[in-house]
Amino acid sequence: MNKIGEINFRKIKRVSPSQFYSMKNCAYKSLLAEAFDKMPLLPVSPNAYFGTVLHKILELMAKGIIRNEEDFNAEFDNQVKILEDDLQKNGFGFYVPLKIKLKNFGLKKVQLKKHLQSELEQPISFSSTKFHSEKWLESQDKLIGGKVDLVIESGNNVEIVDFKTGRIMQDCLDDEGDIVSDVKNEYKEQIKLYAYLYFENTNKFPTSLSLIDLAKQKFSVVFSEKECKAVFDEAKNLLKTTNDCVNTKSFSGNPKEENCKYCLYRPACSFYQKQLETDFSSNDVLGEIKDVKKFQNGNVSVFLRSGIRNLIIKNFSSEAFDELNNNKNKQIKIYNLRKEATEFVYSVADTTMIYE
Ligand code: SF4
C-alpha cells in the first residue's frame, strides 16, 4: 500500500508557458508537483507518453535531422522502443506494445509522416530566413521561461510556431449563443506568453503566432501586444501569490472534475479527498475496509464503507488479500478504478493504485 508522508512544500522557481494554464486552474497542483519533484503519484496515461514521442519527432523534423521517410521510420521506431523500454522499467509494462495498446497509433504515425514535406522544415537557402527550433525563451527575471517549438525569422517577419499533438480547437458559444469552433484558450494564452518572452529577449514582438496539429493544419492566433503583456503579468502575479501560500501555509485547491481528472497528485490532495467523501462520480474511491473476500478463482473483493455508502471493489489479485485483510477498519483510497454497470461497484484496472 502506498503512503504519502509529510509534504514539504517549496516555492516554485519558474513557470513555463505550457504549465501556466494548469497552474491557473489549480495552483495547488503545481505546488504538489514541486513538492514531489515532479514525480507523479499515479501512472501517466499512455497517450501522454506517446505524445512526447510525437513531439520529439516533430522537433527532429524541424531541426532537419529527419529529412526523409527512411530517417522518419528509423527514428520513429527508435523513439517508440526507448519509450517502451522505459515503461517496462518503471512497472508500466501493461502499456506495451504501444502499437496494440494505443488507439490511433497507426493514424498518428501516418499524420506525423505527412509533416516530412512541410515547407516549414525545408531550409530556404536563397533567403535570409532563419529557423530556430526548440528555442529557449525566458523573462529577464527568469521567473517565466520555456522552450518554444519553432521561431521563423524572415526579415521583419517573425512567426512563432507551436506544434500540438492533440486537438487544437474546442466548441464554445459566441455572443449570439451559437456554437462556434475556436482555438482552445490554454493554447492561445500559452503562445501569447511565448510572444511576450520573445519581446523581452529581442525588444520586438513576433508578427504572427501559429499552432500546427498532427494533420498539418495551421491555426493562426490573433493577438495584440497588450494582450501578450496582460498574460505575462498574470503569470508573474500567479507565481507570486502561489509562492506566498508556501510562506503563510494557507493552501486551497480547486477540486473540479476538469482539473482533477488528470491530476497525478490526487493522492496527496486533501481538497480532493474531502470531495471523494460525498462525490461518487469519479473513478477513485475512499472508505474504511469493512471486509475482504477471496473467491475460488483467486480473485479478491474489498468492501468499503464510505460515508453512508457501501462500495464493492472487485478483481484484486490474490496477492493483495493479506495486506487488505490486515488493514480492516483502516481508511484507504483507491485510484483509477473501472466503474461497473451496478452503482457503487467498481473493478480493478491495470493502473489502479491504493494509498493509505
Ligand atoms: S486533485 Fe484537483 S484540487 Fe487537488 S491538486 Fe489536483 S487538480 Fe487541484
Residues whose N, C-alpha, C, O or C-beta is under 5 A from the ligand:
A	BS01	SF4	C26 Y28 K29 G253 N254 P255 N259 C260 C263 R266 C269 F271 Y272
